Amino acid sequence: MKEDTIYLRMRLRVQTKPDSIIKIGDITQVIGPENIVNQIQSLSLYQISKSDKNIVVIDLMHIINTIQSFNSAIDIQTIGPTQTIIDVIYKPKKPNIGFIILVWLLLFIGSAITIMNFHEDVSMQQVHQKLYYIITGEELIKPLLLQIPYSLGLGIGMILFFNHLFKKRINEEPSPLEVEMFKYQQDLDQYVIIKENKETVKRVGHDP
């Protein structure tokens, strides 16, 4: 008969250092009798090694097996995700200033060329000329009265769109770029879980 009940919820992603020992308390939230919870959280699950590189996936079944090996009388109730992705964070290398400048120049020039090609494709200069003629009745090759505010509005619009001014967020609403990055991260996590988790693939009828 089960003596104690614990509720266990795995974290989606955890960061750790190389050669760390992963314990249940590091990757899960556990609720239950305090004395049981403290013992369970201190149970070791996995030893990070160099062969793991930078990603390890811990499956819920491994945690359940570890807890039952410790005390088979514990009733385990699980909530939420069934895998945790562990990011092994190695010591970052010093940034190469020359490489950063090169990347910045490439992005800056590429963005500028993209914007100019777009305006050329839609004949933006001719649009400004016609608008200026409609408003003032005068023909002007370079209607700066429209082009300057338009250029300023283009930059301000990009700031509002991305919801950032340098490192400062304008408001709490996520930008479209952040939403797309979130979706990409979800797809990446799902791929990692399937690829790195050995428990998700089983070969039947093959030599071991």
C-alpha positions as CSV (number, residue, x, y, z in Angstrom):
1,M,0.0,0.0,0.0
2,K,1.3,3.5,-0.9
3,E,2.4,5.5,2.1
4,D,3.1,8.9,0.7
5,T,2.1,10.8,-2.4
6,I,4.3,13.3,-4.2
7,Y,3.5,15.6,-7.2
8,L,6.3,16.0,-9.7
9,R,6.6,18.5,-12.5
10,M,9.6,18.6,-14.8
11,R,11.2,21.8,-15.9
12,L,11.4,22.4,-19.7
13,R,15.0,23.6,-19.8
14,V,17.9,23.7,-17.3
15,Q,21.4,25.1,-17.6
16,T,24.4,23.5,-15.9
17,K,28.2,23.4,-16.0
18,P,30.3,20.6,-17.4
19,D,30.9,17.6,-15.1
20,S,28.0,18.5,-12.9
21,I,25.9,15.9,-11.2
22,I,22.2,16.4,-12.0
23,K,19.8,15.8,-9.1
24,I,16.1,15.4,-9.2
25,G,15.7,18.8,-7.5
26,D,17.6,20.5,-10.2
27,I,15.2,19.6,-13.0
28,T,11.9,19.1,-11.2
29,Q,9.5,20.8,-8.9
30,V,8.4,18.3,-6.2
31,I,5.4,18.8,-3.8
32,G,4.7,16.4,-0.9
33,P,5.6,15.6,2.7
34,E,8.7,17.8,3.5
35,N,10.9,15.0,4.7
36,I,10.2,12.9,1.6
37,V,10.6,15.8,-0.8
38,N,14.0,16.8,0.7
39,Q,15.2,13.2,0.2
40,I,13.9,12.9,-3.3
41,Q,15.3,16.2,-4.4
42,S,18.8,15.1,-3.4
43,L,18.8,11.9,-5.4
44,S,21.4,11.9,-8.2
45,L,20.1,11.3,-11.7
46,Y,23.0,11.9,-14.2
47,Q,26.6,12.8,-14.4
48,I,27.5,15.2,-17.2
49,S,30.5,14.1,-19.2
50,K,32.4,15.5,-22.2
51,S,30.7,12.9,-24.5
52,D,27.4,14.7,-23.9
53,K,28.7,17.8,-25.6
54,N,26.2,20.6,-24.9
55,I,22.8,19.0,-24.7
56,V,21.3,16.2,-22.5
57,V,17.7,15.1,-22.4
58,I,16.4,13.5,-19.1
59,D,13.2,11.5,-19.5
60,L,10.4,11.2,-16.9
61,M,10.7,7.4,-16.8
62,H,14.3,7.7,-15.6
63,I,13.2,9.9,-12.7
64,I,10.3,7.6,-11.7
65,N,12.7,4.6,-11.8
66,T,15.2,6.5,-9.5
67,I,12.5,7.4,-7.0
68,Q,11.0,3.8,-7.0
69,S,14.5,2.4,-6.4
70,F,14.8,4.7,-3.4
71,N,11.4,4.0,-2.0
72,S,8.9,1.8,-3.9
73,A,6.1,2.8,-1.5
74,I,5.9,6.4,-2.8
75,D,2.9,7.3,-5.0
76,I,4.2,9.5,-7.8
77,Q,1.8,11.9,-9.6
78,T,3.3,13.7,-12.6
79,I,2.2,17.0,-14.1
80,G,3.4,18.8,-17.2
81,P,6.2,17.9,-19.6
82,T,7.8,14.5,-19.6
83,Q,11.3,15.5,-20.6
84,T,13.8,18.2,-19.5
85,I,16.5,19.6,-21.8
86,I,19.8,20.3,-20.1
87,D,22.0,22.9,-21.7
88,V,25.7,22.3,-20.7
89,I,27.2,25.8,-20.6
90,Y,30.9,25.9,-21.3
91,K,33.2,28.8,-20.5
92,P,32.5,31.5,-23.2
93,K,35.3,32.5,-25.5
94,K,36.4,36.1,-25.6
95,P,34.6,37.9,-28.4
96,N,36.6,38.8,-31.5
97,I,36.1,42.5,-32.1
98,G,37.1,42.2,-35.8
99,F,34.6,39.5,-36.4
100,I,31.8,41.5,-34.6
101,I,32.6,44.5,-36.8
102,L,32.6,42.4,-39.9
103,V,29.2,40.8,-39.1
104,W,27.8,44.3,-38.2
105,L,28.9,45.7,-41.5
106,L,27.5,42.8,-43.5
107,L,24.1,43.1,-41.7
108,F,24.1,46.9,-42.1
109,I,25.0,46.9,-45.8
110,G,22.6,44.0,-46.5
111,S,19.7,45.7,-44.8
112,A,20.4,48.9,-46.6
113,I,20.5,47.2,-50.0
114,T,17.3,45.3,-49.2
115,I,15.5,48.6,-48.3
116,M,16.8,50.4,-51.4
117,N,15.8,47.5,-53.7
118,F,12.3,47.4,-52.3
119,H,11.9,51.2,-52.8
120,E,13.2,50.9,-56.3
121,D,10.8,48.0,-57.1
122,V,7.7,49.9,-55.9
123,S,9.0,53.2,-57.5
124,M,8.8,55.0,-54.2
125,Q,10.5,58.2,-55.6
126,Q,7.8,58.5,-58.3
127,V,5.1,58.0,-55.7
128,H,6.6,60.9,-53.6
129,Q,6.8,63.1,-56.7
130,K,3.2,62.5,-57.6
131,L,2.0,63.0,-54.0
132,Y,4.0,66.2,-53.8
133,Y,2.4,67.4,-57.1
134,I,-1.1,66.5,-55.8
135,I,-0.6,68.4,-52.6
136,T,1.3,71.5,-53.8
137,G,0.6,71.5,-57.6
138,E,4.4,71.8,-58.2
139,E,6.6,69.2,-59.9
140,L,9.8,68.5,-58.0
141,I,12.4,65.8,-58.7
142,K,13.4,65.5,-55.0
143,P,10.4,66.2,-52.8
144,L,12.4,66.4,-49.5
145,L,9.3,67.6,-47.7
146,L,7.9,64.1,-48.0
147,Q,11.1,62.0,-48.2
148,I,12.6,63.2,-45.0
149,P,9.5,62.6,-42.8
150,Y,9.1,59.2,-44.6
151,S,12.7,58.2,-43.8
152,L,12.3,59.2,-40.1
153,G,9.0,57.3,-40.0
154,L,10.6,54.2,-41.5
155,G,13.1,54.1,-38.7
156,I,10.6,54.9,-35.9
157,G,8.3,52.2,-37.4
158,M,11.0,49.6,-37.2
159,I,11.7,50.5,-33.6
160,L,8.0,50.2,-32.7
161,F,7.7,46.9,-34.7
162,F,10.6,45.2,-32.9
163,N,9.6,46.8,-29.6
164,H,13.2,47.6,-28.6
165,L,15.3,50.7,-28.5
166,F,18.8,49.3,-28.2
167,K,18.4,47.1,-25.0
168,K,15.4,48.9,-23.6
169,R,12.0,47.3,-24.2
170,I,9.2,49.9,-25.0
171,N,6.4,47.8,-23.5
172,E,5.7,44.4,-22.2
173,E,4.0,43.1,-25.4
174,P,6.3,40.7,-27.3
175,S,7.4,41.8,-30.7
176,P,6.6,39.7,-33.8
177,L,10.3,38.7,-34.0
178,E,10.2,37.4,-30.4
179,V,7.1,35.4,-31.2
180,E,8.7,33.8,-34.2
181,M,11.9,33.1,-32.1
182,F,9.6,31.5,-29.5
183,K,8.0,29.2,-32.1
184,Y,11.4,28.3,-33.5
185,Q,12.7,27.5,-30.0
186,Q,9.7,25.2,-29.4
187,D,10.3,23.4,-32.7
188,L,14.0,23.1,-31.9
189,D,13.2,21.7,-28.4
190,Q,10.9,19.2,-29.9
191,Y,13.5,18.1,-32.4
192,V,16.2,17.8,-29.6
193,I,13.8,15.8,-27.4
194,I,13.2,13.3,-30.2
195,K,16.8,13.1,-31.5
196,E,18.7,13.1,-28.2
197,N,16.3,11.1,-26.0
198,K,17.2,7.5,-26.5
199,E,14.0,6.3,-24.9
200,T,11.9,7.6,-27.8
201,V,13.4,5.2,-30.4
202,K,13.4,1.4,-30.1
203,R,14.7,-1.0,-32.8
204,V,12.9,-4.4,-33.0
205,G,14.3,-7.3,-34.8
206,H,17.8,-5.9,-35.1
207,D,21.0,-7.2,-33.5
208,P,21.9,-5.2,-30.3
